[in-house]
C-alpha cells in the first residue's frame, strides 16, 4: 500500500471514515504519521471547543469576581478555587463518576407547560464529557487571567472615558474590554498552549474511545505496544504538537498585534536616510 493509499484509508479513521481495522503488522513510517495525525482531529476538537466556549465563559467569571455584591462574587471565587486547586486528571475521573450516576434512561424535566426526558448518555462519552471537563478547567484559569487584566486597566483610561461621556455598556465595550484583552492576551496565549497539551490526558481518563476511534496518543500508544519501539510514534506525536503550538503562537501573536496596533511602541519606525556630509 502506497502512502497515498494509506492517507485515503486512514486519514479520517479517527472520526469513523475509512478502514475500520487497524494495521496489524509491517508498520511503515507513513502508517504512523497518518494514523497519529488522524487522531489529532480529536485533540483539535477538544482544544478548540474548550477554548471557544471557555473564552466567553471566563469573561463572565472575571466580571462576577470583580463585582461588589458578595452573592455574585463568592460563587465565582469558589468555582475558580476548586478547578485551579485540583489536578485536571482527577477532574476527569470525578466528572466521569458523576455522569455515570445519572439515569441511563435520561433525566425527566418538567417545566410546567412542557415535560420531556433529557438524554444524558452523551455525557459519558469523550466527545461530550471530556469536552465539558476541559471547558470548565480552562474557564477557571482564563477567568483568573482576565480578572488580573481587568484590575490592571489604567484608571486614567476609565477617567478619560467618563470625561467623554462613556458609561455602562458603552464604556465596557469601547474601553474596558479591549484594554483587558490587550493586557491579558500574552498569559491567555500560554493557557491556550497548555490546554492543547492537556487534551492528551483524555486518553488516560475514564472516558472511553469508542470503536478504536481515539486521539493522537491512542494511536501512538498502539504503535508503541505493537512494535515495542516507543522512539518512533512518540516523537511523531511530539512533532505534531510542536507544529500545533507554533500555529497557536502565530495566530495569537497576530491577534495581539491587532489589539496593540494603536500603541506607538508597536509601530515600525520609518527608515530615515541621513547621509553624513564630510566637510
Backbone torsions as a table, in degrees:
resi	resn	phi	psi	omega
1	UNK	NA	125.6	179.7
2	UNK	-74.9	170.1	-178.6
3	UNK	-67.7	-33.1	177.2
4	UNK	-64.7	-41.8	177.3
5	UNK	-64.7	-36.9	178.5
6	UNK	-64.7	-41.1	178.4
7	UNK	-63.8	-42.2	178.8
8	UNK	-66.7	-33.3	-176.5
9	UNK	-83.2	-36.7	-171.9
10	UNK	-121.5	-0.3	-175.7
11	UNK	-60.6	-34.5	-179.6
12	UNK	-119.2	26.5	-177.1
13	UNK	-65.4	-32.1	-176.6
14	UNK	-64.8	-19.3	177.7
15	UNK	-109.1	16.1	172.4
16	UNK	92.1	11.0	-179.9
17	UNK	-110.9	134.3	179.5
18	UNK	105.5	-155.6	-178.7
19	UNK	-62.5	138.6	179.9
20	UNK	-85.4	-32.8	-176.9
21	UNK	-96.1	137.9	176.5
22	UNK	-77.6	152.0	175.5
23	UNK	-62.9	142.1	-175.1
24	UNK	-99.9	-28.8	-176.9
25	UNK	-154.8	177.2	179.6
26	UNK	53.2	50.9	-178.1
27	UNK	-71.7	131.6	174.6
28	UNK	-101.3	167.0	177.5
29	UNK	-64.3	-33.8	178.3
30	UNK	-65.3	-39.9	177.7
31	UNK	-57.3	-44.4	-176.5
32	UNK	-70.8	-42.0	178.4
33	UNK	-62.9	-42.7	-175.2
34	UNK	-70.3	-47.0	-175.9
35	UNK	-70.8	-40.3	177.0
36	UNK	-66.4	-38.8	175.2
37	UNK	-64.6	-35.1	175.4
38	UNK	-63.0	-40.2	178.0
39	UNK	-66.3	-23.9	178.0
40	UNK	-63.5	-18.5	177.0
41	UNK	-59.2	-40.6	179.4
42	UNK	-70.8	-37.7	176.7
43	UNK	-63.4	-38.7	175.7
44	UNK	-65.9	-39.3	179.2
45	UNK	-61.8	-48.6	-179.7
46	UNK	-63.7	-45.7	-177.2
47	UNK	-67.1	-49.9	-178.6
48	UNK	-66.2	-41.5	180.0
49	UNK	-62.7	-45.0	179.5
50	UNK	-67.2	-36.9	179.6
51	UNK	-68.0	-45.2	-177.9
52	UNK	-64.9	-42.2	178.6
53	UNK	-74.6	-41.0	-176.0
54	UNK	-71.6	-25.2	-179.9
55	UNK	-61.4	-51.2	-178.1
56	UNK	-73.1	-35.6	178.2
57	UNK	-67.0	-36.2	-179.6
58	UNK	-67.5	-32.5	175.5
59	UNK	-64.0	-41.8	176.1
60	UNK	-62.8	-40.3	178.1
61	UNK	-64.3	-42.6	179.3
62	UNK	-62.7	-41.4	179.0
63	UNK	-67.4	-37.3	177.1
64	UNK	-64.3	-42.4	-180.0
65	UNK	-71.3	-21.5	178.7
66	UNK	-88.0	-10.2	-178.0
67	UNK	-72.6	156.0	-179.3
68	UNK	-81.5	-42.0	-179.4
69	UNK	-62.0	131.6	-175.9
70	UNK	-66.8	-31.3	-178.2
71	UNK	-72.5	-12.5	171.2
72	UNK	-95.5	-39.1	-174.4
73	UNK	-75.3	-42.9	-172.3
74	UNK	-64.5	-44.0	177.2
75	UNK	-58.8	-39.1	178.0
76	UNK	-68.6	-37.0	177.7
77	UNK	-61.7	-45.2	-179.4
78	UNK	-68.8	-36.6	177.3
79	UNK	-60.0	-48.5	-179.8
80	UNK	-66.6	-40.5	-178.8
81	UNK	-63.2	-42.5	-177.6
82	UNK	-67.9	-46.3	-175.2
83	UNK	-77.6	-27.3	174.9
84	UNK	-83.9	-21.2	-177.4
85	UNK	-88.8	-12.8	-178.4
86	UNK	-116.1	147.6	-179.7
87	UNK	-67.0	145.0	178.9
88	UNK	-62.4	-35.8	-180.0
89	UNK	-60.5	-40.3	178.5
90	UNK	-70.1	-35.2	179.0
91	UNK	-61.9	-37.7	176.2
92	UNK	-58.7	-45.9	-178.9
93	UNK	-67.4	-41.0	-178.6
94	UNK	-65.2	-42.9	-179.5
95	UNK	-69.6	-35.7	176.9
96	UNK	-65.0	-42.0	177.3
97	UNK	-63.7	-37.4	178.2
98	UNK	-66.9	-44.1	-177.6
99	UNK	-68.5	-31.7	179.3
100	UNK	-73.1	-16.7	177.9
101	UNK	-78.9	-13.1	178.5
102	UNK	-71.4	147.8	-179.6
103	UNK	-59.5	137.1	-179.0
104	UNK	-66.8	-30.2	-180.0
105	UNK	-79.8	-1.5	178.5
106	UNK	106.6	168.9	-179.6
107	UNK	-103.2	120.3	178.2
108	UNK	-71.8	132.4	179.8
109	UNK	-125.2	127.2	179.7
110	UNK	-122.4	111.5	-179.6
111	UNK	-97.5	10.2	-179.2
112	UNK	92.9	-61.9	-179.3
113	UNK	-88.9	-14.9	178.1
114	UNK	-150.7	143.9	178.9
115	UNK	-130.4	136.8	-179.8
116	UNK	-155.4	170.4	179.6
117	UNK	-112.3	119.7	-178.3
118	UNK	-85.0	126.8	178.3
119	UNK	-71.7	129.9	-178.5
120	UNK	-119.3	4.5	-177.2
121	UNK	-65.6	-28.7	-177.4
122	UNK	-69.3	-18.1	-179.4
123	UNK	-70.8	-24.0	179.6
124	UNK	-89.2	3.3	177.7
125	UNK	-99.9	155.1	-173.7
126	UNK	-63.0	-39.9	-176.3
127	UNK	-66.1	-21.3	179.6
128	UNK	-104.3	-59.7	-175.4
129	UNK	-68.1	-42.8	179.6
130	UNK	-66.4	-37.1	177.9
131	UNK	-64.3	-40.0	178.3
132	UNK	-63.6	-41.7	179.7
133	UNK	-63.1	-46.1	178.5
134	UNK	-65.0	-37.5	178.7
135	UNK	-62.2	-46.4	-179.3
136	UNK	-67.5	-37.1	-179.3
137	UNK	-66.5	-48.2	-179.4
138	UNK	-70.2	-27.3	175.8
139	UNK	-63.0	-40.9	179.7
140	UNK	-66.4	-46.3	-178.3
141	UNK	-68.3	-43.4	-179.6
142	UNK	-69.9	-33.8	176.0
143	UNK	-61.2	-37.5	176.3
144	UNK	-67.1	-38.8	178.4
145	UNK	-63.1	-47.8	-177.5
146	UNK	-71.4	-27.4	175.5
147	UNK	-65.0	-45.0	177.3
148	UNK	-62.7	-38.9	177.4
149	UNK	-67.4	-37.6	180.0
150	UNK	-65.3	-38.5	178.5
151	UNK	-74.8	-15.2	-178.7
152	UNK	-97.3	2.7	177.3
153	UNK	-61.6	124.6	-177.0
154	UNK	-57.2	135.4	178.6
155	UNK	-64.4	-28.9	178.8
156	UNK	-62.8	-36.0	177.5
157	UNK	-65.7	-40.3	-179.7
158	UNK	-69.5	-38.4	178.1
159	UNK	-67.7	-37.2	176.5
160	UNK	-65.1	-37.1	177.2
161	UNK	-64.0	-40.6	177.2
162	UNK	-64.2	-37.2	-179.9
163	UNK	-66.6	-31.3	178.2
164	UNK	-83.6	-1.2	178.5
165	UNK	88.3	13.6	177.1
166	UNK	-79.1	139.4	177.1
167	UNK	-156.4	156.7	175.3
168	UNK	64.1	-134.9	-176.4
169	UNK	-62.4	-38.1	-179.3
170	UNK	-64.4	-39.5	178.5
171	UNK	-66.4	-40.7	179.4
172	UNK	-67.7	-42.9	-175.8
173	UNK	-70.8	-36.7	-173.7
174	UNK	-93.3	-27.5	-173.6
175	UNK	-119.2	-59.5	-171.0
176	UNK	-67.0	-49.8	-175.7
177	UNK	-63.8	-48.8	178.2
178	UNK	-61.9	-38.9	179.6
179	UNK	-67.2	-40.1	177.6
180	UNK	-61.1	-43.8	178.4
181	UNK	-63.2	-43.3	-178.3
182	UNK	-62.4	-40.4	-178.1
183	UNK	-74.8	-34.3	-176.2
184	UNK	-93.9	-6.2	-173.0
185	UNK	-63.5	-42.0	178.9
186	UNK	-59.4	-43.4	178.2
187	UNK	-68.4	-34.6	178.1
188	UNK	-66.7	-32.0	175.5
189	UNK	-61.7	-43.0	177.0
190	UNK	-63.1	-39.6	179.0
191	UNK	-62.9	-39.2	178.1
192	UNK	-63.2	-40.7	178.6
193	UNK	-65.2	-46.6	179.8
194	UNK	-62.1	-35.4	-179.0
195	UNK	-66.5	-43.7	177.6
196	UNK	-62.3	-38.1	176.5
197	UNK	-66.3	-35.2	-178.6
198	UNK	-70.1	-16.4	178.7
199	UNK	-64.5	-19.1	177.5
200	UNK	-68.5	-20.0	179.1
201	UNK	-70.5	-17.0	178.4
202	UNK	-60.5	-33.1	179.7
203	UNK	-63.1	-36.1	-178.1
204	UNK	-88.1	-9.1	-178.3
205	UNK	-77.1	178.5	-179.1
206	UNK	-79.0	-12.7	-179.8
207	UNK	-70.9	118.8	-171.2
208	UNK	-79.9	155.4	169.7
209	UNK	-90.2	117.9	-173.3
210	UNK	-85.0	129.2	176.1
211	UNK	55.4	40.0	178.9
212	UNK	58.4	29.4	176.7
213	UNK	-101.0	75.8	-173.5
214	UNK	-103.2	-175.4	179.3
215	UNK	-86.5	-170.0	-174.8
216	UNK	-64.3	-38.7	-179.8
217	UNK	-67.6	-29.5	176.7
218	UNK	-60.5	-47.4	-178.5
219	UNK	-73.1	-35.1	176.8
220	UNK	-63.7	-41.3	177.9
221	UNK	-67.9	-33.8	178.1
222	UNK	-62.6	-47.8	-179.8
223	UNK	-67.2	-37.8	179.8
224	UNK	-65.3	-37.6	-179.8
225	UNK	-75.0	-29.5	-179.5
226	UNK	-80.8	-36.0	-176.7
227	UNK	-98.2	-11.1	-175.6
228	UNK	56.5	29.5	179.5
229	UNK	-134.8	93.5	-178.5
230	UNK	-78.5	-3.9	-173.9
231	UNK	-83.2	1.8	174.3
232	UNK	-108.9	-55.1	-176.3
233	UNK	-67.3	-38.9	-177.2
234	UNK	-70.6	-39.9	171.3
235	UNK	-62.2	-34.5	175.1
236	UNK	-62.0	-43.8	177.3
237	UNK	-61.3	-41.6	178.6
238	UNK	-63.4	-37.7	178.8
239	UNK	-63.5	-40.0	177.7
240	UNK	-62.7	-42.2	-178.9
241	UNK	-72.6	-31.4	174.9
242	UNK	-65.1	-42.2	176.9
243	UNK	-64.2	-38.7	178.0
244	UNK	-66.2	-40.6	177.8
245	UNK	-63.4	-41.7	177.6
246	UNK	-61.7	-39.0	178.1
247	UNK	-64.2	-43.2	178.8
248	UNK	-62.1	-43.0	-179.9
249	UNK	-62.0	-42.6	-179.5
250	UNK	-67.6	-44.3	-178.5
251	UNK	-67.5	-46.9	-180.0
252	UNK	-70.2	-30.0	175.2
253	UNK	-66.1	-40.0	176.5
254	UNK	-64.0	-39.9	177.6
255	UNK	-65.5	-37.1	179.3
256	UNK	-68.2	-39.1	175.9
257	UNK	-63.9	-33.1	175.8
258	UNK	-67.0	-39.5	-179.5
259	UNK	-70.6	-27.5	-176.5
260	UNK	-108.9	18.8	-175.8
261	UNK	-66.2	-21.2	-176.5
262	UNK	-89.2	-7.1	-177.5
263	UNK	-81.6	137.4	-178.9
264	UNK	-60.3	-34.3	-177.6
265	UNK	-69.6	-16.9	-179.0
266	UNK	-91.5	-5.5	-179.3
267	UNK	-89.0	137.1	179.8
268	UNK	-76.0	130.3	179.6
269	UNK	-68.6	143.8	177.9
270	UNK	-74.0	147.1	179.4
271	UNK	-74.6	122.5	179.8
272	UNK	-115.4	119.9	179.5
273	UNK	-95.7	116.9	180.0
274	UNK	-123.2	88.3	-178.8
275	UNK	-66.0	139.4	179.7
276	UNK	-86.5	121.8	-179.5
277	UNK	-90.6	117.9	-179.7
278	UNK	-91.4	123.3	179.0
279	UNK	-92.1	NA	NA
